[in-house]
Amino acid sequence: MYKQLPLYYKHPQAVGRVKFSRDGTKIVASFKDHTIGIFDGQLQPIQVLQGHTDWIVDIQFAFDGNSILSCSIDKTIRLWDVNSGKVLKTFEGHSGIIHSIQFSPDGNTIVSSSSDKTIRLWDVQSVKEIKRIYEPASLINDAQFSPDCQFIACALEDTTIAIWDIQSGQKVNVLKGHWNEVFKVQFSPDGQSIVSCSSDLTIRAWNTTSGKEVKTFNGHSNLIRNVKFFPDGQTIVSCSWDKTIRIWDVMTGKEVQVLHGHSDYVPGIDVSFDSQTIVSCCTDGMIQLWG
């Protein structure tokens, strides 16, 4: 069971996202003042990254922990050097807000999703756009690679989840069950399942092959902003505008624990690779560790 640790950081403005480095020794956070903060594993500040000109929507460490990827309402994706705080590369081309970014499992490609209704793949080395997929039906809130890098799952404003084959660029499935906007989607570590969260107050688990809904997780009392698999794939964690973080058993669909402590909306969570620690952030400026 997790409990609130006496390890936190308070920023004067809202925090949008928090992520661990793979080795758990660093945490990165995005702030409403357009900056990115890098912290050690105890939430002691290390570095502040400045360069975006608007709200930073998503962030992620590279697998080696030496660089950070970010995307913003300013329509750019930036790759930063962790040690120097300098921008290494800027990816430009989206004509709308960029809602999500993710490295491919091999670290060579980036997938991004945008309000311009496109999913784009970028080559990290050349900074060139290598594929563009149009989703004319809806705004795209999130796009995530499958572990084998053959598919992309997209969380859509129109209540559905679209699955795209990367090689062909064709839509191969549409998952229907949510009755309101879908915010986040993630493949399980083995690629056999997908979880999603929505403003319909539910989290849903889906079979990747059949596209069928296999579990519904009920408990949050307000829109659910984020959901993540634990590294073992047996547990998920979610956060919500109801100010709580909830931990769920994937097999049973049962709520395992509710974490109380934040005083406002909780938009971001992450789990350390060893599953020992959860980091969360709040619109009141608080970043909190749980363990």
Phi and psi restraints in degrees (value plus and minus 20) as a CYANA .aco file:
   2 TYR   PHI    -114.8   -74.8
   2 TYR   PSI     130.1   170.1
   3 LYS   PHI    -157.0  -117.0
   3 LYS   PSI     139.4   179.4
   4 GLN   PHI     -87.8   -47.8
   4 GLN   PSI     103.0   143.0
   5 LEU   PHI    -109.2   -69.2
   5 LEU   PSI     135.5   175.5
   6 PRO   PHI     -99.0   -59.0
   6 PRO   PSI      22.4    62.4
   7 LEU   PHI    -149.2  -109.2
   7 LEU   PSI      91.1   131.1
   8 TYR   PHI    -172.9  -132.9
   8 TYR   PSI     146.8   186.8
   9 TYR   PHI    -157.5  -117.5
   9 TYR   PSI     116.8   156.8
  10 LYS   PHI    -135.9   -95.9
  10 LYS   PSI      98.6   138.6
  11 HIS   PHI    -121.4   -81.4
  11 HIS   PSI     129.1   169.1
  12 PRO   PHI     -88.1   -48.1
  12 PRO   PSI     -36.9     3.1
  13 GLN   PHI    -145.5  -105.5
  13 GLN   PSI     152.0   192.0
  14 ALA   PHI     -80.9   -40.9
  14 ALA   PSI     129.9   169.9
  15 VAL   PHI    -128.8   -88.8
  15 VAL   PSI     113.4   153.4
  16 GLY   PHI    -121.5   -81.5
  16 GLY   PSI     -59.2   -19.2
  17 ARG   PHI    -162.9  -122.9
  17 ARG   PSI     129.3   169.3
  18 VAL   PHI    -157.5  -117.5
  18 VAL   PSI     120.3   160.3
  19 LYS   PHI    -164.2  -124.2
  19 LYS   PSI     124.2   164.2
  20 PHE   PHI    -104.3   -64.3
  20 PHE   PSI     131.0   171.0
  21 SER   PHI     -93.0   -53.0
  21 SER   PSI     141.4   181.4
  22 ARG   PHI     -80.8   -40.8
  22 ARG   PSI     -55.8   -15.8
  23 ASP   PHI    -105.1   -65.1
  23 ASP   PSI     -20.5    19.5
  24 GLY   PHI      55.5    95.5
  24 GLY   PSI     -15.3    24.7
  25 THR   PHI    -107.3   -67.3
  25 THR   PSI     -31.6     8.4
  26 LYS   PHI    -156.8  -116.8
  26 LYS   PSI     136.2   176.2
  27 ILE   PHI    -152.4  -112.4
  27 ILE   PSI     119.5   159.5
  28 VAL   PHI    -139.2   -99.2
  28 VAL   PSI     123.0   163.0
  29 ALA   PHI    -157.2  -117.2
  29 ALA   PSI     127.8   167.8
  30 SER   PHI    -129.4   -89.4
  30 SER   PSI     119.6   159.6
  31 PHE   PHI    -139.9   -99.9
  31 PHE   PSI     136.2   176.2
  32 LYS   PHI     -85.1   -45.1
  32 LYS   PSI     -40.3    -0.3
  33 ASP   PHI    -101.6   -61.6
  33 ASP   PSI      -5.1    34.9
  34 HIS   PHI      57.1    97.1
  34 HIS   PSI      -7.5    32.5
  35 THR   PHI    -126.1   -86.1
  35 THR   PSI     144.7   184.7
  36 ILE   PHI    -142.0  -102.0
  36 ILE   PSI     112.5   152.5
  37 GLY   PHI    -128.4   -88.4
  37 GLY   PSI     115.8   155.8
  38 ILE   PHI    -129.3   -89.3
  38 ILE   PSI     112.9   152.9
  39 PHE   PHI    -148.2  -108.2
  39 PHE   PSI     138.4   178.4
  40 ASP   PHI     -99.5   -59.5
  40 ASP   PSI    -198.8  -158.8
  41 GLY   PHI     -87.1   -47.1
  41 GLY   PSI     -29.9    10.1
  42 GLN   PHI    -125.1   -85.1
  42 GLN   PSI      -8.4    31.6
  43 LEU   PHI      46.9    86.9
  43 LEU   PSI      10.4    50.4
  44 GLN   PHI    -108.3   -68.3
  44 GLN   PSI     107.8   147.8
  45 PRO   PHI     -82.2   -42.2
  45 PRO   PSI     117.9   157.9
  46 ILE   PHI    -134.6   -94.6
  46 ILE   PSI     -65.7   -25.7
  47 GLN   PHI    -174.2  -134.2
  47 GLN   PSI     126.8   166.8
  48 VAL   PHI    -138.6   -98.6
  48 VAL   PSI     107.7   147.7
  49 LEU   PHI    -123.6   -83.6
  49 LEU   PSI     108.6   148.6
  50 GLN   PHI    -147.9  -107.9
  50 GLN   PSI     114.7   154.7
  51 GLY   PHI     151.2   191.2
  51 GLY   PSI     -57.4   -17.4
  52 HIS   PHI     -85.7   -45.7
  52 HIS   PSI     129.7   169.7
  53 THR   PHI    -126.8   -86.8
  53 THR   PSI     -12.8    27.2
  54 ASP   PHI    -174.9  -134.9
  54 ASP   PSI     158.9   198.9
  55 TRP   PHI     -71.4   -31.4
  55 TRP   PSI     112.6   152.6
  56 ILE   PHI    -111.0   -71.0
  56 ILE   PSI     101.0   141.0
  57 VAL   PHI    -110.8   -70.8
  57 VAL   PSI     -55.0   -15.0
  58 ASP   PHI    -167.9  -127.9
  58 ASP   PSI     132.4   172.4
  59 ILE   PHI    -165.8  -125.8
  59 ILE   PSI     134.9   174.9
  60 GLN   PHI    -181.0  -141.0
  60 GLN   PSI     118.9   158.9
  61 PHE   PHI     -93.4   -53.4
  61 PHE   PSI     125.5   165.5
  62 ALA   PHI     -87.7   -47.7
  62 ALA   PSI     143.2   183.2
  63 PHE   PHI     -83.6   -43.6
  63 PHE   PSI     -51.5   -11.5
  64 ASP   PHI    -103.0   -63.0
  64 ASP   PSI     -25.9    14.1
  65 GLY   PHI      57.0    97.0
  65 GLY   PSI     -18.3    21.7
  66 ASN   PHI    -111.5   -71.5
  66 ASN   PSI     -31.7     8.3
  67 SER   PHI    -160.4  -120.4
  67 SER   PSI     143.0   183.0
  68 ILE   PHI    -151.3  -111.3
  68 ILE   PSI     118.6   158.6
  69 LEU   PHI    -126.6   -86.6
  69 LEU   PSI     119.4   159.4
  70 SER   PHI    -161.9  -121.9
  70 SER   PSI     135.2   175.2
  71 CYS   PHI    -158.4  -118.4
  71 CYS   PSI     138.2   178.2
  72 SER   PHI    -166.0  -126.0
  72 SER   PSI     145.0   185.0
  73 ILE   PHI     -82.2   -42.2
  73 ILE   PSI     -39.4     0.6
  74 ASP   PHI     -94.8   -54.8
  74 ASP   PSI     -15.9    24.1
  75 LYS   PHI      54.3    94.3
  75 LYS   PSI      -3.2    36.8
  76 THR   PHI    -137.5   -97.5
  76 THR   PSI     135.3   175.3
  77 ILE   PHI    -133.5   -93.5
  77 ILE   PSI     113.8   153.8
  78 ARG   PHI    -147.6  -107.6
  78 ARG   PSI     122.1   162.1
  79 LEU   PHI    -130.5   -90.5
  79 LEU   PSI     104.3   144.3
  80 TRP   PHI    -134.5   -94.5
  80 TRP   PSI     127.1   167.1
  81 ASP   PHI    -104.4   -64.4
  81 ASP   PSI     104.5   144.5
  82 VAL   PHI     -83.1   -43.1
  82 VAL   PSI     -61.3   -21.3
  83 ASN   PHI     -95.5   -55.5
  83 ASN   PSI     -64.7   -24.7
  84 SER   PHI    -108.2   -68.2
  84 SER   PSI     -42.7    -2.7
  85 GLY   PHI      57.6    97.6
  85 GLY   PSI     -11.0    29.0
  86 LYS   PHI    -108.8   -68.8
  86 LYS   PSI     131.1   171.1
  87 VAL   PHI     -96.3   -56.3
  87 VAL   PSI     103.4   143.4
  88 LEU   PHI    -107.0   -67.0
  88 LEU   PSI     -60.7   -20.7
  89 LYS   PHI    -169.8  -129.8
  89 LYS   PSI     128.5   168.5
  90 THR   PHI    -145.1  -105.1
  90 THR   PSI     108.7   148.7
  91 PHE   PHI    -126.5   -86.5
  91 PHE   PSI      99.4   139.4
  92 GLU   PHI    -146.7  -106.7
  92 GLU   PSI     127.5   167.5
  93 GLY   PHI     138.3   178.3
  93 GLY   PSI     -53.2   -13.2
  94 HIS   PHI     -84.0   -44.0
  94 HIS   PSI     123.3   163.3
  95 SER   PHI    -122.8   -82.8
  95 SER   PSI     -16.7    23.3
  96 GLY   PHI    -155.4  -115.4
  96 GLY   PSI     158.7   198.7
  97 ILE   PHI     -76.9   -36.9
  97 ILE   PSI     115.9   155.9
  98 ILE   PHI    -114.0   -74.0
  98 ILE   PSI      98.5   138.5
  99 HIS   PHI    -110.4   -70.4
  99 HIS   PSI     -48.5    -8.5
 100 SER   PHI    -173.4  -133.4
 100 SER   PSI     133.3   173.3
 101 ILE   PHI    -161.1  -121.1
 101 ILE   PSI     130.3   170.3
 102 GLN   PHI    -175.6  -135.6
 102 GLN   PSI     118.2   158.2
 103 PHE   PHI     -94.0   -54.0
 103 PHE   PSI     125.4   165.4
 104 SER   PHI     -87.1   -47.1
 104 SER   PSI     140.7   180.7
 105 PRO   PHI     -75.2   -35.2
 105 PRO   PSI     -50.5   -10.5
 106 ASP   PHI    -108.3   -68.3
 106 ASP   PSI     -24.0    16.0
 107 GLY   PHI      59.1    99.1
 107 GLY   PSI     -17.1    22.9
 108 ASN   PHI    -111.9   -71.9
 108 ASN   PSI     -35.7     4.3
 109 THR   PHI    -152.0  -112.0
 109 THR   PSI     130.7   170.7
 110 ILE   PHI    -138.6   -98.6
 110 ILE   PSI     118.0   158.0
 111 VAL   PHI    -130.2   -90.2
 111 VAL   PSI     117.1   157.1
 112 SER   PHI    -151.7  -111.7
 112 SER   PSI     130.8   170.8
 113 SER   PHI    -146.5  -106.5
 113 SER   PSI     130.6   170.6
 114 SER   PHI    -167.3  -127.3
 114 SER   PSI     141.1   181.1
 115 SER   PHI     -91.8   -51.8
 115 SER   PSI     -25.7    14.3
 116 ASP   PHI    -100.7   -60.7
 116 ASP   PSI     -11.6    28.4
 117 LYS   PHI      47.9    87.9
 117 LYS   PSI       8.3    48.3
 118 THR   PHI    -144.8  -104.8
 118 THR   PSI     131.1   171.1
 119 ILE   PHI    -128.4   -88.4
 119 ILE   PSI     111.7   151.7
 120 ARG   PHI    -147.0  -107.0
 120 ARG   PSI     122.1   162.1
 121 LEU   PHI    -127.8   -87.8
 121 LEU   PSI     115.9   155.9
 122 TRP   PHI    -146.3  -106.3
 122 TRP   PSI     119.5   159.5
 123 ASP   PHI    -102.6   -62.6
 123 ASP   PSI     103.5   143.5
 124 VAL   PHI     -83.9   -43.9
 124 VAL   PSI     -61.1   -21.1
 125 GLN   PHI     -91.1   -51.1
 125 GLN   PSI     -67.5   -27.5
 126 SER   PHI    -107.4   -67.4
 126 SER   PSI     -34.8     5.2
 127 VAL   PHI      46.8    86.8
 127 VAL   PSI      -3.2    36.8
 128 LYS   PHI    -115.1   -75.1
 128 LYS   PSI     126.0   166.0
 129 GLU   PHI     -93.1   -53.1
 129 GLU   PSI     105.3   145.3
 130 ILE   PHI    -129.1   -89.1
 130 ILE   PSI     -35.3     4.7
 131 LYS   PHI    -179.4  -139.4
 131 LYS   PSI     124.8   164.8
 132 ARG   PHI    -151.4  -111.4
 132 ARG   PSI     109.4   149.4
 133 ILE   PHI    -137.7   -97.7
 133 ILE   PSI     106.1   146.1
 134 TYR   PHI    -112.3   -72.3
 134 TYR   PSI     116.1   156.1
 135 GLU   PHI    -142.2  -102.2
 135 GLU   PSI      59.7    99.7
 136 PRO   PHI     -86.6   -46.6
 136 PRO   PSI     -38.9     1.1
 137 ALA   PHI     -94.9   -54.9
 137 ALA   PSI     -43.6    -3.6
 138 SER   PHI    -182.2  -142.2
 138 SER   PSI     138.7   178.7
 139 LEU   PHI     -89.0   -49.0
 139 LEU   PSI     126.6   166.6
 140 ILE   PHI    -128.1   -88.1
 140 ILE   PSI      94.8   134.8
 141 ASN   PHI    -105.6   -65.6
 141 ASN   PSI     -46.2    -6.2
 142 ASP   PHI    -179.7  -139.7
 142 ASP   PSI     126.7   166.7
 143 ALA   PHI    -160.9  -120.9
 143 ALA   PSI     110.4   150.4
 144 GLN   PHI    -156.0  -116.0
 144 GLN   PSI     117.1   157.1
 145 PHE   PHI     -89.6   -49.6
 145 PHE   PSI     127.6   167.6
 146 SER   PHI     -95.5   -55.5
 146 SER   PSI     137.5   177.5
 147 PRO   PHI     -78.3   -38.3
 147 PRO   PSI     -50.4   -10.4
 148 ASP   PHI    -109.0   -69.0
 148 ASP   PSI     -18.4    21.6
 149 CYS   PHI      43.8    83.8
 149 CYS   PSI       4.5    44.5
 150 GLN   PHI    -115.7   -75.7
 150 GLN   PSI     -41.7    -1.7
 151 PHE   PHI    -153.1  -113.1
 151 PHE   PSI     140.1   180.1
 152 ILE   PHI    -146.2  -106.2
 152 ILE   PSI     110.9   150.9
 153 ALA   PHI    -122.3   -82.3
 153 ALA   PSI     116.3   156.3
 154 CYS   PHI    -144.1  -104.1
 154 CYS   PSI     112.0   152.0
 155 ALA   PHI    -111.2   -71.2
 155 ALA   PSI     104.5   144.5
 156 LEU   PHI    -135.5   -95.5
 156 LEU   PSI     130.4   170.4
 157 GLU   PHI     -85.2   -45.2
 157 GLU   PSI     -44.9    -4.9
 158 ASP   PHI    -100.7   -60.7
 158 ASP   PSI      -7.5    32.5
 159 THR   PHI      69.0   109.0
 159 THR   PSI     -23.0    17.0
 160 THR   PHI    -126.9   -86.9
 160 THR   PSI     149.7   189.7
 161 ILE   PHI    -141.2  -101.2
 161 ILE   PSI     105.1   145.1
 162 ALA   PHI    -124.0   -84.0
 162 ALA   PSI     117.9   157.9
 163 ILE   PHI    -132.4   -92.4
 163 ILE   PSI     105.2   145.2
 164 TRP   PHI    -136.0   -96.0
 164 TRP   PSI     119.2   159.2
 165 ASP   PHI    -102.5   -62.5
 165 ASP   PSI     101.4   141.4
 166 ILE   PHI     -86.5   -46.5
 166 ILE   PSI     -63.9   -23.9
 167 GLN   PHI     -82.5   -42.5
 167 GLN   PSI     -67.4   -27.4
 168 SER   PHI    -107.0   -67.0
 168 SER   PSI     -41.1    -1.1
 169 GLY   PHI      53.1    93.1
 169 GLY   PSI      -2.1    37.9
 170 GLN   PHI    -122.6   -82.6
 170 GLN   PSI     126.1   166.1
 171 LYS   PHI     -97.0   -57.0
 171 LYS   PSI     105.3   145.3
 172 VAL   PHI    -128.4   -88.4
 172 VAL   PSI     -34.3     5.7
 173 ASN   PHI    -182.4  -142.4
 173 ASN   PSI     133.8   173.8
 174 VAL   PHI    -150.3  -110.3
 174 VAL   PSI     101.5   141.5
 175 LEU   PHI    -115.6   -75.6
 175 LEU   PSI     102.1   142.1
 176 LYS   PHI    -140.2  -100.2
 176 LYS   PSI     112.6   152.6
 177 GLY   PHI     156.1   196.1
 177 GLY   PSI     -61.3   -21.3
 178 HIS   PHI     -83.8   -43.8
 178 HIS   PSI     128.8   168.8
 179 TRP   PHI    -134.5   -94.5
 179 TRP   PSI      -9.0    31.0
 180 ASN   PHI    -166.7  -126.7
 180 ASN   PSI     158.6   198.6
 181 GLU   PHI     -71.3   -31.3
 181 GLU   PSI     114.8   154.8
 182 VAL   PHI    -117.6   -77.6
 182 VAL   PSI     106.9   146.9
 183 PHE   PHI    -116.6   -76.6
 183 PHE   PSI     -64.2   -24.2
 184 LYS   PHI    -156.6  -116.6
 184 LYS   PSI     132.0   172.0
 185 VAL   PHI    -165.0  -125.0
 185 VAL   PSI     125.9   165.9
 186 GLN   PHI    -171.4  -131.4
 186 GLN   PSI     117.7   157.7
 187 PHE   PHI     -95.3   -55.3
 187 PHE   PSI     127.6   167.6
 188 SER   PHI     -88.4   -48.4
 188 SER   PSI     139.8   179.8
 189 PRO   PHI     -76.2   -36.2
 189 PRO   PSI     -50.4   -10.4
 190 ASP   PHI    -110.2   -70.2
 190 ASP   PSI     -22.0    18.0
 191 GLY   PHI      57.1    97.1
 191 GLY   PSI     -18.7    21.3
 192 GLN   PHI    -103.7   -63.7
 192 GLN   PSI     -38.9     1.1
 193 SER   PHI    -153.2  -113.2
 193 SER   PSI     142.9   182.9
 194 ILE   PHI    -152.2  -112.2
 194 ILE   PSI     119.1   159.1
 195 VAL   PHI    -135.3   -95.3
 195 VAL   PSI     131.0   171.0
 196 SER   PHI    -162.8  -122.8
 196 SER   PSI     136.3   176.3
 197 CYS   PHI    -155.0  -115.0
 197 CYS   PSI     136.0   176.0
 198 SER   PHI    -168.3  -128.3
 198 SER   PSI     144.9   184.9
 199 SER   PHI     -97.8   -57.8
 199 SER   PSI     -17.0    23.0
 200 ASP   PHI    -103.4   -63.4
 200 ASP   PSI     -11.9    28.1
 201 LEU   PHI      55.9    95.9
 201 LEU   PSI      -7.0    33.0
 202 THR   PHI    -140.6  -100.6
 202 THR   PSI     134.9   174.9
 203 ILE   PHI    -130.0   -90.0
 203 ILE   PSI     120.5   160.5
 204 ARG   PHI    -150.6  -110.6
 204 ARG   PSI     124.0   164.0
 205 ALA   PHI    -131.3   -91.3
 205 ALA   PSI     120.4   160.4
 206 TRP   PHI    -149.7  -109.7
 206 TRP   PSI     127.6   167.6
 207 ASN   PHI    -100.6   -60.6
 207 ASN   PSI     104.5   144.5
 208 THR   PHI     -83.7   -43.7
 208 THR   PSI     -60.4   -20.4
 209 THR   PHI     -91.5   -51.5
 209 THR   PSI     -70.0   -30.0
 210 SER   PHI    -104.5   -64.5
 210 SER   PSI     -44.3    -4.3
 211 GLY   PHI      57.6    97.6
 211 GLY   PSI     -12.3    27.7
 212 LYS   PHI    -103.9   -63.9
 212 LYS   PSI     123.8   163.8
 213 GLU   PHI     -93.2   -53.2
 213 GLU   PSI     110.1   150.1
 214 VAL   PHI    -133.1   -93.1
 214 VAL   PSI     -40.5    -0.5
 215 LYS   PHI    -171.5  -131.5
 215 LYS   PSI     126.7   166.7
 216 THR   PHI    -142.7  -102.7
 216 THR   PSI     110.3   150.3
 217 PHE   PHI    -127.4   -87.4
 217 PHE   PSI      94.7   134.7
 218 ASN   PHI    -133.6   -93.6
 218 ASN   PSI     120.8   160.8
 219 GLY   PHI     146.5   186.5
 219 GLY   PSI     -58.8   -18.8
 220 HIS   PHI     -86.6   -46.6
 220 HIS   PSI     127.1   167.1
 221 SER   PHI    -128.5   -88.5
 221 SER   PSI     -12.4    27.6
 222 ASN   PHI    -169.6  -129.6
 222 ASN   PSI     155.3   195.3
 223 LEU   PHI     -75.9   -35.9
 223 LEU   PSI     123.9   163.9
 224 ILE   PHI    -122.0   -82.0
 224 ILE   PSI      99.3   139.3
 225 ARG   PHI    -111.9   -71.9
 225 ARG   PSI     -44.9    -4.9
 226 ASN   PHI    -174.8  -134.8
 226 ASN   PSI     128.3   168.3
 227 VAL   PHI    -166.0  -126.0
 227 VAL   PSI     121.3   161.3
 228 LYS   PHI    -159.8  -119.8
 228 LYS   PSI     119.3   159.3
 229 PHE   PHI     -94.6   -54.6
 229 PHE   PSI     122.2   162.2
 230 PHE   PHI     -89.2   -49.2
 230 PHE   PSI     138.1   178.1
 231 PRO   PHI     -76.5   -36.5
 231 PRO   PSI     -48.2    -8.2
 232 ASP   PHI     -99.4   -59.4
 232 ASP   PSI     -30.1     9.9
 233 GLY   PHI      56.1    96.1
 233 GLY   PSI     -19.9    20.1
 234 GLN   PHI    -116.5   -76.5
 234 GLN   PSI     -31.4     8.6
 235 THR   PHI    -155.8  -115.8
 235 THR   PSI     128.2   168.2
 236 ILE   PHI    -148.1  -108.1
 236 ILE   PSI     137.0   177.0
 237 VAL   PHI    -148.7  -108.7
 237 VAL   PSI     122.9   162.9
 238 SER   PHI    -155.8  -115.8
 238 SER   PSI     139.7   179.7
 239 CYS   PHI    -158.6  -118.6
 239 CYS   PSI     136.9   176.9
 240 SER   PHI    -168.8  -128.8
 240 SER   PSI     144.5   184.5
 241 TRP   PHI     -89.4   -49.4
 241 TRP   PSI     -26.8    13.2
 242 ASP   PHI    -101.7   -61.7
 242 ASP   PSI     -13.3    26.7
 243 LYS   PHI      56.9    96.9
 243 LYS   PSI     -10.4    29.6
 244 THR   PHI    -134.5   -94.5
 244 THR   PSI     141.6   181.6
 245 ILE   PHI    -136.4   -96.4
 245 ILE   PSI     115.8   155.8
 246 ARG   PHI    -149.1  -109.1
 246 ARG   PSI     121.7   161.7
 247 ILE   PHI    -133.2   -93.2
 247 ILE   PSI     116.1   156.1
 248 TRP   PHI    -150.9  -110.9
 248 TRP   PSI     127.5   167.5
 249 ASP   PHI    -108.5   -68.5
 249 ASP   PSI     103.1   143.1
 250 VAL   PHI     -86.8   -46.8
 250 VAL   PSI     -61.7   -21.7
 251 MET   PHI     -87.1   -47.1
 251 MET   PSI     -63.5   -23.5
 252 THR   PHI    -111.6   -71.6
 252 THR   PSI     -41.5    -1.5
 253 GLY   PHI      56.9    96.9
 253 GLY   PSI     -12.0    28.0
 254 LYS   PHI    -108.4   -68.4
 254 LYS   PSI     126.9   166.9
 255 GLU   PHI     -95.1   -55.1
 255 GLU   PSI     107.1   147.1
 256 VAL   PHI    -112.9   -72.9
 256 VAL   PSI     -59.1   -19.1
 257 GLN   PHI    -179.7  -139.7
 257 GLN   PSI     127.8   167.8
 258 VAL   PHI    -136.6   -96.6
 258 VAL   PSI     108.1   148.1
 259 LEU   PHI    -124.2   -84.2
 259 LEU   PSI      97.7   137.7
 260 HIS   PHI    -126.1   -86.1
 260 HIS   PSI     127.0   167.0
 261 GLY   PHI     142.9   182.9
 261 GLY   PSI     -50.1   -10.1
 262 HIS   PHI     -99.5   -59.5
 262 HIS   PSI     128.3   168.3
 263 SER   PHI    -122.7   -82.7
 263 SER   PSI     -19.1    20.9
 264 ASP   PHI    -169.9  -129.9
 264 ASP   PSI    -189.0  -149.0
 265 TYR   PHI     -77.7   -37.7
 265 TYR   PSI     122.2   162.2
 266 VAL   PHI    -133.5   -93.5
 266 VAL   PSI      81.7   121.7
 267 PRO   PHI    -111.3   -71.3
 267 PRO   PSI     -37.8     2.2
 268 GLY   PHI    -158.8  -118.8
 268 GLY   PSI     121.8   161.8
 269 ILE   PHI    -166.1  -126.1
 269 ILE   PSI     138.5   178.5
 270 ASP   PHI    -174.8  -134.8
 270 ASP   PSI     140.4   180.4
 271 VAL   PHI    -140.5  -100.5
 271 VAL   PSI     114.9   154.9
 272 SER   PHI     -85.1   -45.1
 272 SER   PSI     135.6   175.6
 273 PHE   PHI     -82.8   -42.8
 273 PHE   PSI     -47.4    -7.4
 274 ASP   PHI    -107.8   -67.8
 274 ASP   PSI     -18.5    21.5
 275 SER   PHI      45.6    85.6
 275 SER   PSI      -9.5    30.5
 276 GLN   PHI    -102.2   -62.2
 276 GLN   PSI     -42.3    -2.3
 277 THR   PHI    -156.4  -116.4
 277 THR   PSI     121.3   161.3
 278 ILE   PHI    -133.9   -93.9
 278 ILE   PSI     118.1   158.1
 279 VAL   PHI    -135.8   -95.8
 279 VAL   PSI     119.3   159.3
 280 SER   PHI    -155.3  -115.3
 280 SER   PSI     138.9   178.9
 281 CYS   PHI    -155.6  -115.6
 281 CYS   PSI     139.9   179.9
 282 CYS   PHI    -156.4  -116.4
 282 CYS   PSI     133.5   173.5
 283 THR   PHI     -91.4   -51.4
 283 THR   PSI     -26.7    13.3
 284 ASP   PHI    -107.0   -67.0
 284 ASP   PSI     -16.2    23.8
 285 GLY   PHI      76.7   116.7
 285 GLY   PSI     -20.7    19.3
 286 MET   PHI    -108.5   -68.5
 286 MET   PSI     114.1   154.1
 287 ILE   PHI    -132.7   -92.7
 287 ILE   PSI     112.0   152.0
 288 GLN   PHI    -151.8  -111.8
 288 GLN   PSI     121.2   161.2
 289 LEU   PHI    -123.0   -83.0
 289 LEU   PSI     124.3   164.3
 290 TRP   PHI    -150.5  -110.5
 290 TRP   PSI     118.7   158.7
